């Protein structure tokens, strides 16, 4: 019985303290036994508890969402090629170093690595290899096809009694190149050297990000650039049909078609569809699709690809193009929509000037 009274006493004292923290003003009043104590009506306590919970929930949401939004804006996509290892003594080390560097970079919170199988598929379609020297022209093409903002390649070789690994860090949008190097004894651990190199690469990407990656173009800047490329030439009537799908979920509205249509209108083109009495001079057709990429903490990446063909009513093909983009958000569908929108916007800058030929 004594322990029960003690427990009751502790609870009675803690309730006023908790209510005071919640912003509930406590006024002295008489307790049931006639002594002076602290009492609030049930209605008042409930009201202040609700207020306290709302404040706590808001603080928690802000603490979670703010850093996530900031991280999402700074995440970069990286593709790692096989490192060259032509010397007989290190002939089998190139692919191993590449795999280890890729694995270490994938653990970095602000980096997303392109899957090796996907990279091999894209390079195979373009008759490019995973190994060998990557030119700035190749880098730009791989960036368009994979959504990678940074490419990593390099070389493994022995000099005297040292094992040396050199990495080349290439910006696919800016063609800027930076280098990093690690070295050790001839019998040094490849795993340790690769881990050290990956850390150096990650640091360089973070510190040189503004140089490696092109400045983010605002919508207004993009529209002005397209208008400048179009000049005063007459704009044809255009229709846009881009069926869209997201693997793993249903698409409610076509983000790529919407973005492309909006840019066409803003640049002075007249849009028509199947219900319009007027027939289009140019038809833009193709498809757009997106898919889940990977999850890093609270962030989800989605990858999108948009493929288009612009053709005159006479049958003349004006342009065929495609664009891949990667976006990150805390929701998969939002990331997918953003990736599709970004891919369509990048396509529009190349496509629209070709419609007035």
DRENDO-1510 file (C-alpha; in Angstrom, 1 decimal, always signed):
<recs>
REC; n; res; u; v; w
REC; 1; UNK; +0.0; +0.0; +0.0 .
REC; 2; UNK; +2.9; +2.3; +0.8 .
REC; 3; UNK; +4.4; +1.9; -2.7 .
REC; 4; UNK; +1.0; +2.7; -4.3 .
REC; 5; UNK; +0.8; +6.0; -2.3 .
REC; 6; UNK; +4.4; +6.9; -3.4 .
REC; 7; UNK; +3.5; +6.2; -7.1 .
REC; 8; UNK; +0.4; +8.4; -6.8 .
REC; 9; UNK; +2.4; +11.2; -5.2 .
REC; 10; UNK; +5.0; +11.1; -8.0 .
REC; 11; UNK; +2.3; +11.3; -10.7 .
REC; 12; UNK; +0.5; +14.1; -8.9 .
REC; 13; UNK; +3.7; +16.2; -8.8 .
REC; 14; UNK; +4.7; +15.5; -12.4 .
REC; 15; UNK; +1.4; +16.5; -13.9 .
REC; 16; UNK; +1.7; +20.2; -13.0 .
REC; 17; UNK; +5.3; +20.3; -14.2 .
REC; 18; UNK; +4.3; +18.8; -17.6 .
REC; 19; UNK; +1.4; +21.2; -17.9 .
REC; 20; UNK; +3.6; +24.1; -17.1 .
REC; 21; UNK; +6.0; +23.0; -19.9 .
REC; 22; UNK; +3.1; +22.8; -22.3 .
REC; 23; UNK; +2.2; +26.4; -21.6 .
REC; 24; UNK; -0.6; +25.7; -19.2 .
REC; 25; UNK; -0.8; +28.5; -16.5 .
REC; 26; UNK; -1.2; +26.9; -13.1 .
REC; 27; UNK; -3.1; +28.8; -10.4 .
REC; 28; UNK; -3.2; +27.8; -6.8 .
REC; 29; UNK; -6.5; +26.4; -5.6 .
REC; 30; UNK; -7.8; +24.3; -2.7 .
REC; 31; UNK; -7.3; +20.5; -3.0 .
REC; 32; UNK; -10.1; +18.2; -1.9 .
REC; 33; UNK; -8.6; +17.7; +1.6 .
REC; 34; UNK; -8.7; +21.4; +2.2 .
REC; 35; UNK; -4.9; +22.1; +1.7 .
REC; 36; UNK; -3.6; +24.5; -0.9 .
REC; 37; UNK; -2.6; +22.6; -4.2 .
REC; 38; UNK; -2.7; +22.9; -7.9 .
REC; 39; UNK; -5.8; +22.1; -9.9 .
REC; 40; UNK; -7.1; +22.6; -13.4 .
REC; 41; UNK; -10.4; +21.5; -14.8 .
REC; 42; UNK; -10.4; +18.5; -17.1 .
REC; 43; UNK; -11.4; +20.8; -20.0 .
REC; 44; UNK; -8.5; +23.2; -19.5 .
REC; 45; UNK; -5.9; +20.4; -19.2 .
REC; 46; UNK; -7.1; +18.8; -22.4 .
REC; 47; UNK; -7.0; +22.1; -24.2 .
REC; 48; UNK; -3.4; +22.8; -23.2 .
REC; 49; UNK; -2.3; +19.2; -23.8 .
REC; 50; UNK; -3.6; +19.5; -27.4 .
REC; 51; UNK; -1.7; +22.7; -27.9 .
REC; 52; UNK; +1.4; +21.1; -26.5 .
REC; 53; UNK; +1.1; +18.1; -28.9 .
REC; 54; UNK; +0.5; +20.4; -31.9 .
REC; 55; UNK; +3.7; +22.4; -31.1 .
REC; 56; UNK; +5.7; +19.2; -30.6 .
REC; 57; UNK; +4.5; +17.7; -33.8 .
REC; 58; UNK; +5.2; +20.9; -35.8 .
REC; 59; UNK; +8.8; +21.0; -34.3 .
REC; 60; UNK; +9.4; +17.4; -35.2 .
REC; 61; UNK; +8.2; +17.8; -38.8 .
REC; 62; UNK; +10.3; +20.9; -39.3 .
REC; 63; UNK; +13.4; +19.1; -37.9 .
REC; 64; UNK; +12.9; +16.2; -40.2 .
REC; 65; UNK; +11.9; +17.9; -43.5 .
REC; 66; UNK; +14.3; +20.8; -43.5 .
REC; 67; UNK; +17.6; +18.9; -43.7 .
REC; 68; UNK; +16.0; +16.4; -46.1 .
REC; 69; UNK; +15.0; +19.1; -48.5 .
REC; 70; UNK; +18.5; +20.6; -48.3 .
REC; 71; UNK; +20.1; +17.2; -49.0 .
REC; 72; UNK; +17.9; +16.5; -51.9 .
REC; 73; UNK; +19.0; +19.7; -53.7 .
REC; 74; UNK; +22.7; +18.7; -53.3 .
REC; 75; UNK; +22.6; +15.0; -54.3 .
REC; 76; UNK; +24.6; +14.2; -57.4 .
REC; 77; UNK; +24.5; +11.1; -59.7 .
REC; 78; UNK; +27.9; +9.5; -60.4 .
REC; 79; UNK; +28.9; +6.8; -62.9 .
REC; 80; UNK; +32.1; +4.8; -62.3 .
REC; 81; UNK; +34.0; +3.3; -65.3 .
REC; 82; UNK; +36.5; +0.5; -65.2 .
REC; 83; UNK; +40.0; +1.7; -64.4 .
REC; 84; UNK; +42.7; +1.0; -66.9 .
REC; 85; UNK; +45.3; -1.6; -66.0 .
REC; 86; UNK; +47.3; -2.4; -69.1 .
REC; 87; UNK; +50.5; -3.4; -67.4 .
REC; 88; UNK; +51.0; -7.1; -67.0 .
REC; 89; UNK; +51.7; -6.8; -63.3 .
REC; 90; UNK; +48.3; -5.2; -62.6 .
REC; 91; UNK; +46.2; -6.4; -65.5 .
REC; 92; UNK; +43.3; -7.7; -63.3 .
REC; 93; UNK; +43.2; -4.8; -60.9 .
REC; 94; UNK; +41.3; -2.2; -62.9 .
REC; 95; UNK; +37.8; -3.7; -62.7 .
REC; 96; UNK; +38.4; -4.6; -59.0 .
REC; 97; UNK; +39.4; -1.0; -58.1 .
REC; 98; UNK; +36.3; +0.3; -60.1 .
REC; 99; UNK; +34.0; -2.0; -58.1 .
REC; 100; UNK; +35.5; -1.1; -54.8 .
REC; 101; UNK; +35.4; +2.7; -55.5 .
REC; 102; UNK; +31.8; +2.4; -56.7 .
REC; 103; UNK; +30.8; +0.5; -53.5 .
REC; 104; UNK; +32.5; +3.2; -51.3 .
REC; 105; UNK; +30.9; +6.1; -53.2 .
REC; 106; UNK; +27.5; +4.5; -53.0 .
REC; 107; UNK; +27.8; +4.8; -49.2 .
REC; 108; UNK; +28.2; +8.6; -49.4 .
REC; 109; UNK; +24.9; +10.3; -48.4 .
REC; 110; UNK; +25.0; +12.9; -51.1 .
REC; 111; UNK; +26.0; +10.7; -54.0 .
REC; 112; UNK; +23.9; +8.3; -56.1 .
REC; 113; UNK; +25.8; +5.8; -58.3 .
REC; 114; UNK; +24.6; +4.5; -61.6 .
REC; 115; UNK; +24.1; +0.7; -61.5 .
REC; 116; UNK; +26.8; -1.1; -63.4 .
REC; 117; UNK; +24.4; -3.2; -65.4 .
REC; 118; UNK; +22.5; -0.1; -66.6 .
REC; 119; UNK; +25.8; +1.6; -67.4 .
REC; 120; UNK; +26.9; -1.4; -69.5 .
REC; 121; UNK; +23.6; -1.5; -71.3 .
REC; 122; UNK; +23.7; +2.2; -72.3 .
REC; 123; UNK; +27.4; +2.1; -73.3 .
REC; 124; UNK; +26.7; -1.1; -75.3 .
REC; 125; UNK; +24.0; +0.6; -77.3 .
REC; 126; UNK; +26.3; +3.5; -78.1 .
REC; 127; UNK; +29.2; +1.2; -78.9 .
REC; 128; UNK; +31.2; +2.6; -76.0 .
REC; 129; UNK; +33.2; +0.6; -73.5 .
REC; 130; UNK; +33.2; +0.6; -69.7 .
REC; 131; UNK; +37.0; +0.7; -69.8 .
REC; 132; UNK; +39.4; +3.0; -71.7 .
REC; 133; UNK; +39.9; +6.7; -71.9 .
REC; 134; UNK; +36.7; +8.8; -71.6 .
REC; 135; UNK; +36.7; +11.9; -73.7 .
REC; 136; UNK; +34.7; +15.0; -72.8 .
REC; 137; UNK; +32.4; +14.3; -75.8 .
REC; 138; UNK; +31.8; +10.8; -74.5 .
REC; 139; UNK; +31.2; +12.2; -71.0 .
REC; 140; UNK; +28.5; +14.5; -72.3 .
REC; 141; UNK; +26.8; +11.7; -74.2 .
REC; 142; UNK; +26.9; +9.3; -71.2 .
REC; 143; UNK; +25.5; +12.1; -69.0 .
REC; 144; UNK; +22.5; +12.5; -71.3 .
REC; 145; UNK; +21.8; +8.8; -71.5 .
REC; 146; UNK; +22.3; +7.9; -67.8 .
REC; 147; UNK; +21.5; +11.1; -66.0 .
REC; 148; UNK; +25.0; +11.1; -64.4 .
REC; 149; UNK; +26.4; +14.5; -63.6 .
REC; 150; UNK; +29.9; +13.2; -62.8 .
REC; 151; UNK; +31.9; +10.4; -64.4 .
REC; 152; UNK; +34.8; +8.6; -62.6 .
REC; 153; UNK; +37.5; +6.8; -64.6 .
REC; 154; UNK; +41.2; +6.2; -64.0 .
REC; 155; UNK; +44.3; +4.0; -64.2 .
REC; 156; UNK; +46.1; +1.5; -62.0 .
REC; 157; UNK; +49.9; +1.0; -62.6 .
REC; 158; UNK; +53.1; +0.2; -60.8 .
REC; 159; UNK; +56.1; +2.6; -60.7 .
REC; 160; UNK; +59.3; +1.4; -59.2 .
REC; 161; UNK; +58.2; -0.4; -56.1 .
REC; 162; UNK; +54.9; +1.5; -55.6 .
REC; 163; UNK; +51.3; +0.7; -56.6 .
REC; 164; UNK; +49.6; +3.8; -57.9 .
REC; 165; UNK; +45.9; +4.5; -58.6 .
REC; 166; UNK; +45.0; +7.7; -60.4 .
REC; 167; UNK; +41.3; +8.8; -60.8 .
REC; 168; UNK; +39.9; +11.3; -63.2 .
REC; 169; UNK; +36.7; +13.1; -62.2 .
REC; 170; UNK; +34.8; +14.5; -65.2 .
REC; 171; UNK; +31.7; +16.8; -65.1 .
REC; 172; UNK; +29.4; +15.7; -67.9 .
REC; 173; UNK; +27.8; +19.1; -68.2 .
REC; 174; UNK; +30.8; +21.4; -67.9 .
REC; 175; UNK; +33.6; +19.0; -69.2 .
REC; 176; UNK; +35.7; +20.1; -66.3 .
REC; 177; UNK; +38.2; +17.5; -65.1 .
REC; 178; UNK; +39.9; +17.0; -61.7 .
REC; 179; UNK; +42.3; +14.3; -60.6 .
REC; 180; UNK; +43.0; +12.4; -57.4 .
REC; 181; UNK; +45.7; +9.9; -56.6 .
REC; 182; UNK; +46.7; +7.3; -54.0 .
REC; 183; UNK; +49.7; +5.1; -53.7 .
REC; 184; UNK; +51.2; +2.4; -51.6 .
REC; 185; UNK; +53.7; -0.4; -51.5 .
REC; 186; UNK; +53.6; -2.9; -54.4 .
REC; 187; UNK; +51.9; -5.4; -52.1 .
REC; 188; UNK; +49.5; -2.8; -50.6 .
REC; 189; UNK; +45.9; -3.7; -50.0 .
REC; 190; UNK; +43.7; -2.8; -53.0 .
REC; 191; UNK; +40.7; -2.5; -50.7 .
REC; 192; UNK; +42.4; +0.0; -48.5 .
REC; 193; UNK; +43.8; +2.1; -51.4 .
REC; 194; UNK; +40.4; +2.1; -53.1 .
REC; 195; UNK; +38.6; +3.2; -49.9 .
REC; 196; UNK; +41.1; +6.0; -49.5 .
REC; 197; UNK; +40.7; +7.0; -53.2 .
REC; 198; UNK; +36.9; +7.0; -52.9 .
REC; 199; UNK; +37.1; +9.4; -49.9 .
REC; 200; UNK; +39.2; +11.8; -51.9 .
REC; 201; UNK; +36.9; +11.6; -54.9 .
REC; 202; UNK; +33.8; +12.2; -52.7 .
REC; 203; UNK; +35.6; +15.2; -51.1 .
REC; 204; UNK; +36.5; +16.7; -54.5 .
REC; 205; UNK; +33.0; +16.3; -55.9 .
REC; 206; UNK; +31.6; +18.1; -52.8 .
REC; 207; UNK; +34.1; +20.9; -52.9 .
REC; 208; UNK; +34.2; +21.3; -56.7 .
REC; 209; UNK; +30.5; +20.6; -57.3 .
REC; 210; UNK; +29.7; +24.1; -58.6 .
REC; 211; UNK; +32.5; +23.7; -61.2 .
REC; 212; UNK; +31.7; +20.1; -62.2 .
REC; 213; UNK; +28.0; +20.6; -62.5 .
REC; 214; UNK; +26.5; +23.4; -64.7 .
REC; 215; UNK; +24.6; +26.1; -62.9 .
REC; 216; UNK; +20.9; +25.3; -62.4 .
REC; 217; UNK; +19.0; +27.0; -65.2 .
REC; 218; UNK; +15.8; +28.7; -64.0 .
REC; 219; UNK; +12.6; +28.3; -66.1 .
REC; 220; UNK; +12.8; +32.0; -67.1 .
REC; 221; UNK; +16.4; +31.7; -68.3 .
REC; 222; UNK; +15.5; +28.5; -70.3 .
REC; 223; UNK; +12.6; +30.1; -72.0 .
REC; 224; UNK; +14.7; +33.2; -72.9 .
REC; 225; UNK; +17.4; +31.0; -74.4 .
REC; 226; UNK; +14.9; +29.1; -76.5 .
REC; 227; UNK; +13.3; +32.3; -77.7 .
REC; 228; UNK; +16.7; +33.7; -78.6 .
REC; 229; UNK; +17.5; +30.5; -80.6 .
REC; 230; UNK; +14.1; +30.8; -82.4 .
REC; 231; UNK; +14.5; +34.4; -83.3 .
REC; 232; UNK; +11.6; +36.1; -85.2 .
REC; 233; UNK; +10.8; +33.1; -87.4 .
REC; 234; UNK; +7.2; +32.0; -87.7 .
REC; 235; UNK; +6.2; +29.3; -85.2 .
REC; 236; UNK; +4.2; +26.3; -86.6 .
REC; 237; UNK; +1.1; +24.8; -85.0 .
REC; 238; UNK; +2.2; +21.8; -82.8 .
REC; 239; UNK; +0.6; +18.8; -81.1 .
REC; 240; UNK; +2.3; +16.8; -78.4 .
REC; 241; UNK; +1.5; +13.2; -77.5 .
REC; 242; UNK; +3.8; +11.5; -75.0 .
REC; 243; UNK; +2.2; +8.5; -73.2 .
REC; 244; UNK; +3.8; +8.1; -69.8 .
REC; 245; UNK; +4.2; +5.3; -67.3 .
REC; 246; UNK; +5.9; +4.8; -64.0 .
REC; 247; UNK; +7.1; +1.3; -63.2 .
REC; 248; UNK; +5.6; +0.4; -59.8 .
REC; 249; UNK; +2.8; +2.9; -59.8 .
REC; 250; UNK; +0.0; +4.5; -61.7 .
REC; 251; UNK; +0.6; +7.9; -63.5 .
REC; 252; UNK; -2.3; +10.3; -63.0 .
REC; 253; UNK; -1.1; +13.1; -65.3 .
REC; 254; UNK; +1.8; +13.1; -67.9 .
REC; 255; UNK; +4.5; +15.4; -66.5 .
REC; 256; UNK; +6.8; +15.3; -69.6 .
REC; 257; UNK; +3.9; +16.2; -72.0 .
REC; 258; UNK; +2.7; +18.9; -69.7 .
REC; 259; UNK; +6.2; +20.5; -69.4 .
REC; 260; UNK; +6.9; +20.3; -73.1 .
REC; 261; UNK; +3.5; +21.8; -74.0 .
REC; 262; UNK; +3.9; +24.6; -71.5 .
REC; 263; UNK; +7.3; +25.5; -72.9 .
REC; 264; UNK; +6.0; +25.5; -76.4 .
REC; 265; UNK; +3.2; +27.9; -75.4 .
REC; 266; UNK; +5.6; +30.2; -73.5 .
REC; 267; UNK; +7.9; +30.4; -76.6 .
REC; 268; UNK; +5.1; +31.4; -78.9 .
REC; 269; UNK; +3.9; +28.1; -80.5 .
REC; 270; UNK; +0.2; +27.4; -80.9 .
REC; 271; UNK; -0.8; +24.0; -79.3 .
REC; 272; UNK; -3.6; +21.9; -80.7 .
REC; 273; UNK; -4.9; +18.4; -79.9 .
REC; 274; UNK; -7.4; +15.8; -81.3 .
REC; 275; UNK; -10.3; +18.0; -80.3 .
REC; 276; UNK; -9.0; +21.1; -82.1 .
REC; 277; UNK; -10.5; +22.0; -85.4 .
REC; 278; UNK; -7.1; +23.0; -86.7 .
REC; 279; UNK; -4.6; +20.3; -87.7 .
REC; 280; UNK; -1.0; +20.6; -86.5 .
REC; 281; UNK; +1.9; +21.5; -88.8 .
REC; 282; UNK; +4.2; +19.5; -86.6 .
REC; 283; UNK; +3.4; +16.4; -84.5 .
REC; 284; UNK; +5.6; +15.6; -81.5 .
REC; 285; UNK; +5.2; +12.0; -80.5 .
REC; 286; UNK; +7.2; +9.5; -78.3 .
REC; 287; UNK; +7.0; +8.1; -74.8 .
REC; 288; UNK; +8.2; +8.8; -71.3 .
REC; 289; UNK; +8.8; +6.5; -68.4 .
REC; 290; UNK; +10.2; +6.6; -64.9 .
REC; 291; UNK; +11.2; +4.1; -62.3 .
REC; 292; UNK; +12.3; +3.9; -58.7 .
REC; 293; UNK; +16.1; +4.3; -58.3 .
REC; 294; UNK; +17.2; +3.7; -54.8 .
REC; 295; UNK; +16.6; +4.9; -51.2 .
REC; 296; UNK; +19.1; +6.7; -49.0 .
REC; 297; UNK; +17.8; +7.4; -45.6 .
REC; 298; UNK; +14.6; +9.4; -46.1 .
REC; 299; UNK; +15.5; +10.3; -49.7 .
REC; 300; UNK; +14.3; +8.4; -52.7 .
REC; 301; UNK; +15.7; +8.8; -56.2 .
REC; 302; UNK; +13.7; +8.2; -59.4 .
REC; 303; UNK; +15.1; +8.0; -62.9 .
REC; 304; UNK; +13.2; +9.1; -66.0 .
REC; 305; UNK; +13.7; +8.9; -69.8 .
REC; 306; UNK; +11.9; +10.9; -72.4 .
REC; 307; UNK; +12.1; +9.9; -76.1 .
REC; 308; UNK; +10.5; +12.2; -78.8 .
REC; 309; UNK; +10.2; +12.5; -82.6 .
REC; 310; UNK; +9.1; +15.7; -84.3 .
REC; 311; UNK; +7.5; +15.2; -87.7 .
REC; 312; UNK; +5.8; +17.5; -90.2 .
REC; 313; UNK; +2.4; +16.7; -91.5 .
REC; 314; UNK; +4.1; +16.0; -94.9 .
REC; 315; UNK; +6.0; +13.2; -93.3 .
REC; 316; UNK; +9.4; +15.0; -93.0 .
REC; 317; UNK; +11.1; +14.1; -89.7 .
REC; 318; UNK; +12.6; +17.3; -88.1 .
REC; 319; UNK; +14.2; +15.8; -85.1 .
REC; 320; UNK; +14.6; +12.6; -83.0 .
REC; 321; UNK; +16.0; +13.0; -79.5 .
REC; 322; UNK; +16.0; +11.5; -76.0 .
REC; 323; UNK; +17.0; +12.6; -72.5 .
REC; 324; UNK; +17.5; +10.9; -69.2 .
REC; 325; UNK; +17.2; +12.6; -65.8 .
REC; 326; UNK; +17.4; +11.7; -62.1 .
REC; 327; UNK; +15.6; +13.5; -59.3 .
REC; 328; UNK; +15.5; +13.0; -55.6 .
REC; 329; UNK; +12.7; +13.7; -53.1 .
REC; 330; UNK; +11.2; +12.2; -50.0 .
REC; 331; UNK; +8.3; +10.7; -52.0 .
REC; 332; UNK; +8.8; +8.4; -55.0 .
REC; 333; UNK; +6.0; +9.8; -57.2 .
REC; 334; UNK; +7.3; +13.3; -56.7 .
REC; 335; UNK; +10.8; +12.3; -57.6 .
REC; 336; UNK; +9.5; +10.6; -60.7 .
REC; 337; UNK; +7.5; +13.6; -61.8 .
REC; 338; UNK; +10.4; +15.9; -61.2 .
REC; 339; UNK; +12.8; +13.7; -63.2 .
REC; 340; UNK; +10.3; +13.6; -66.1 .
REC; 341; UNK; +9.8; +17.3; -66.0 .
REC; 342; UNK; +13.5; +18.0; -66.0 .
REC; 343; UNK; +14.2; +15.6; -68.9 .
REC; 344; UNK; +11.4; +17.3; -71.0 .
REC; 345; UNK; +12.8; +20.7; -70.2 .
REC; 346; UNK; +16.3; +19.8; -71.3 .
REC; 347; UNK; +14.9; +18.2; -74.4 .
REC; 348; UNK; +12.9; +21.3; -75.3 .
REC; 349; UNK; +16.0; +23.5; -75.4 .
REC; 350; UNK; +17.4; +21.3; -78.2 .
REC; 351; UNK; +14.1; +20.4; -79.9 .
REC; 352; UNK; +12.2; +23.6; -80.3 .
REC; 353; UNK; +14.7; +25.4; -82.5 .
REC; 354; UNK; +14.5; +22.5; -84.9 .
REC; 355; UNK; +10.7; +22.9; -85.4 .
REC; 356; UNK; +11.1; +26.1; -87.4 .
REC; 357; UNK; +13.4; +24.8; -90.2 .
</recs>
